Amino acid sequence: MTSELRNILDLIQAADYVPAVGHELMTIAADLAQLVGWMHFDAHRYGAAERYLLLSERIARGAGESGRAANAIGMLAYISAFAGHGRAAVHIAEAAERSCPADPVLRARITGRTATAAAAAGDLAAFREASDKARELLASASHGTLTYLYYLEPAQLIAEAGQALVVLGEQATVYRKRLLGEAIELLAPISQAGARPDYPRSALLHGVFLTKAYLLSGELEAAVGAARAALTRLSEVQSIRGITYLRRLRPAFARRGRSLVVSEFLPEFDKALMQQ
């Protein structure tokens, strides 16, 4: 993918073409840079991910593609949130909102990023406002208008809201049980084995967050069930981020090793991860 991006950039710099072809080449380059950035994020290489997304934003802006540029900025906010920089993520998401065109699907996407950033910053009220608004915008939109947001559907925003609630619940000193309960309610249907077959990587990540929510809630049997379902996804996807998140659950399970259901599951959990 990186070599394909390099080839397109070489064409842009060295080839002769009419303006319409130049615009198409720059659009392709912006999309490829965004995809490479996302691949680096999935591989837990945050610095490289940010560099490619910044490249995507600059190319898109140079091509007059303000929507693509705003989407790249929104992705930067998302990465910053998962890197543990909640306040910075909020500021980046605000910049994406300021530069976002009026298309309701794109606005839903950017507002969803704002919700994730707010959760990372521990701002429950801002999270709820942005999350609700994102789903309302998407519900009011005509789908299929933006090819680079082909994946955005209600289930995606629901999943992101569920993940954000787990983040908030982990930080909370009050309302923790309620927040985790809401997260479980959102994540459980889309994390079951067989759910979202077209998006196994996403389903794996949803399952990891669901497992964490169950663990934080003390529902150990449900946590083991959710983890087992997540492990079944490993044969379908290669996601360093997903595997890393699974590995981070190991100490949480180990601390609960006196539970029979957990102690019986740990060897199975370890075996599955050793094969990755």
NORDAPE-V119164 format. One record per backbone hydrogen bond with DSSP energy under -0.5 kcal/mol. NH is the residue of the N-H (numbers start at 1). CO is the residue of the C=O. E is the energy in kcal/mol with one decimal. If there is no record, write none. Layout:
nh=NH co=CO e=E
nh=NH co=CO e=E
//
This chain:
nh=5 co=1 e=-2.0
nh=6 co=2 e=-2.3
nh=7 co=3 e=-2.3
nh=8 co=4 e=-2.1
nh=9 co=5 e=-2.5
nh=10 co=6 e=-2.2
nh=11 co=7 e=-2.1
nh=12 co=8 e=-2.3
nh=13 co=9 e=-1.9
nh=14 co=10 e=-2.5
nh=15 co=11 e=-2.3
nh=21 co=18 e=-0.6
nh=22 co=18 e=-2.2
nh=23 co=19 e=-2.6
nh=24 co=20 e=-1.9
nh=25 co=21 e=-2.6
nh=26 co=22 e=-2.4
nh=27 co=23 e=-2.2
nh=28 co=24 e=-2.4
nh=29 co=25 e=-2.5
nh=30 co=26 e=-2.5
nh=31 co=27 e=-2.3
nh=32 co=28 e=-2.6
nh=33 co=29 e=-2.7
nh=34 co=30 e=-2.0
nh=35 co=31 e=-2.3
nh=36 co=32 e=-2.8
nh=37 co=33 e=-2.3
nh=38 co=34 e=-2.3
nh=39 co=35 e=-2.3
nh=40 co=36 e=-2.1
nh=41 co=37 e=-2.1
nh=42 co=38 e=-2.5
nh=43 co=39 e=-1.3
nh=44 co=41 e=-1.8
nh=45 co=40 e=-3.1
nh=46 co=44 e=-0.8
nh=49 co=45 e=-2.2
nh=50 co=46 e=-2.5
nh=51 co=47 e=-2.0
nh=52 co=48 e=-2.2
nh=53 co=49 e=-2.1
nh=54 co=50 e=-2.3
nh=55 co=51 e=-2.0
nh=56 co=52 e=-2.6
nh=57 co=53 e=-2.5
nh=58 co=54 e=-2.2
nh=59 co=55 e=-2.6
nh=60 co=56 e=-2.8
nh=61 co=57 e=-2.4
nh=62 co=58 e=-2.2
nh=63 co=59 e=-1.7
nh=64 co=61 e=-1.2
nh=65 co=60 e=-2.9
nh=66 co=64 e=-1.3
nh=69 co=65 e=-2.1
nh=70 co=66 e=-2.4
nh=71 co=67 e=-2.3
nh=72 co=68 e=-2.1
nh=73 co=69 e=-2.0
nh=74 co=70 e=-2.4
nh=75 co=71 e=-2.0
nh=76 co=72 e=-1.9
nh=77 co=73 e=-1.9
nh=78 co=74 e=-1.9
nh=79 co=75 e=-2.5
nh=80 co=76 e=-2.5
nh=81 co=77 e=-2.2
nh=82 co=78 e=-2.0
nh=83 co=79 e=-1.4
nh=84 co=81 e=-1.2
nh=85 co=80 e=-2.6
nh=86 co=84 e=-0.7
nh=89 co=85 e=-2.5
nh=90 co=86 e=-2.1
nh=91 co=87 e=-1.9
nh=92 co=88 e=-2.4
nh=93 co=89 e=-2.6
nh=94 co=90 e=-2.2
nh=95 co=91 e=-1.7
nh=96 co=92 e=-2.1
nh=97 co=93 e=-2.3
nh=98 co=94 e=-2.1
nh=99 co=95 e=-1.5
nh=100 co=97 e=-0.9
nh=107 co=103 e=-2.6
nh=108 co=104 e=-2.3
nh=109 co=105 e=-2.1
nh=110 co=106 e=-2.7
nh=111 co=107 e=-2.7
nh=112 co=108 e=-2.0
nh=113 co=109 e=-1.6
nh=114 co=110 e=-1.9
nh=115 co=111 e=-1.9
nh=116 co=112 e=-2.0
nh=117 co=113 e=-2.4
nh=118 co=114 e=-2.6
nh=119 co=115 e=-2.1
nh=120 co=116 e=-2.1
nh=121 co=117 e=-1.6
nh=122 co=119 e=-1.4
nh=123 co=118 e=-2.8
nh=124 co=122 e=-1.0
nh=127 co=123 e=-2.1
nh=128 co=124 e=-2.6
nh=129 co=125 e=-2.2
nh=130 co=126 e=-2.4
nh=131 co=127 e=-3.1
nh=132 co=128 e=-2.4
nh=133 co=129 e=-2.0
nh=134 co=130 e=-2.5
nh=135 co=131 e=-1.9
nh=136 co=132 e=-2.1
nh=137 co=133 e=-2.6
nh=138 co=134 e=-2.2
nh=139 co=135 e=-2.2
nh=140 co=136 e=-1.4
nh=141 co=137 e=-0.5
nh=141 co=138 e=-1.0
nh=143 co=141 e=-0.6
nh=145 co=142 e=-0.6
nh=147 co=145 e=-0.5
nh=149 co=146 e=-1.6
nh=150 co=147 e=-1.3
nh=152 co=149 e=-1.5
nh=153 co=151 e=-0.7
nh=156 co=153 e=-1.2
nh=157 co=153 e=-1.4
nh=158 co=154 e=-2.4
nh=159 co=155 e=-2.3
nh=160 co=156 e=-2.3
nh=161 co=157 e=-2.2
nh=162 co=158 e=-2.4
nh=163 co=159 e=-2.6
nh=164 co=160 e=-2.4
nh=165 co=161 e=-2.2
nh=166 co=162 e=-1.6
nh=167 co=163 e=-2.0
nh=168 co=164 e=-2.6
nh=169 co=165 e=-2.9
nh=170 co=166 e=-2.3
nh=171 co=167 e=-1.3
nh=172 co=168 e=-1.7
nh=179 co=175 e=-2.6
nh=180 co=176 e=-2.7
nh=181 co=177 e=-2.1
nh=182 co=178 e=-2.2
nh=183 co=179 e=-2.2
nh=184 co=180 e=-2.5
nh=185 co=181 e=-2.1
nh=186 co=182 e=-1.8
nh=187 co=183 e=-2.7
nh=188 co=184 e=-2.6
nh=191 co=187 e=-0.6
nh=191 co=188 e=-1.2
nh=192 co=188 e=-0.7
nh=195 co=192 e=-2.5
nh=197 co=194 e=-0.5
nh=199 co=196 e=-1.8
nh=200 co=197 e=-0.5
nh=203 co=199 e=-2.3
nh=204 co=200 e=-2.2
nh=205 co=201 e=-2.0
nh=206 co=202 e=-2.8
nh=207 co=203 e=-2.3
nh=208 co=204 e=-1.9
nh=209 co=205 e=-2.1
nh=210 co=206 e=-2.4
nh=211 co=207 e=-2.4
nh=212 co=208 e=-2.2
nh=213 co=209 e=-2.3
nh=214 co=210 e=-2.3
nh=215 co=211 e=-2.4
nh=216 co=212 e=-2.7
nh=217 co=213 e=-1.5
nh=218 co=214 e=-0.6
nh=218 co=215 e=-1.1
nh=219 co=214 e=-2.4
nh=220 co=218 e=-1.4
nh=223 co=219 e=-2.1
nh=224 co=220 e=-2.4
nh=225 co=221 e=-2.1
nh=226 co=222 e=-2.5
nh=227 co=223 e=-2.5
nh=228 co=224 e=-2.5
nh=229 co=225 e=-2.0
nh=230 co=226 e=-2.1
nh=231 co=227 e=-2.5
nh=232 co=228 e=-1.3
nh=233 co=230 e=-1.4
nh=234 co=231 e=-1.4
nh=235 co=232 e=-0.6
nh=236 co=233 e=-1.9
nh=237 co=233 e=-1.4
nh=239 co=237 e=-0.5
nh=241 co=42 e=-2.4
nh=243 co=239 e=-2.6
nh=244 co=240 e=-2.8
nh=245 co=241 e=-2.5
nh=246 co=242 e=-2.1
nh=247 co=243 e=-2.6
nh=248 co=244 e=-1.9
nh=249 co=245 e=-0.6
nh=249 co=246 e=-1.3
nh=250 co=246 e=-0.6
nh=250 co=247 e=-1.2
nh=252 co=248 e=-0.5
nh=253 co=249 e=-2.3
nh=254 co=250 e=-2.7
nh=255 co=251 e=-2.2
nh=256 co=253 e=-1.3
nh=257 co=254 e=-1.9
nh=259 co=256 e=-1.8
nh=263 co=259 e=-2.8
nh=264 co=260 e=-2.2
nh=265 co=261 e=-0.8
nh=266 co=262 e=-2.1
nh=267 co=263 e=-0.6
nh=269 co=265 e=-2.4
nh=270 co=266 e=-2.9
nh=271 co=267 e=-2.3
nh=272 co=268 e=-2.1
nh=273 co=269 e=-1.9
nh=274 co=270 e=-2.3
nh=275 co=271 e=-1.0
nh=276 co=273 e=-1.5
//
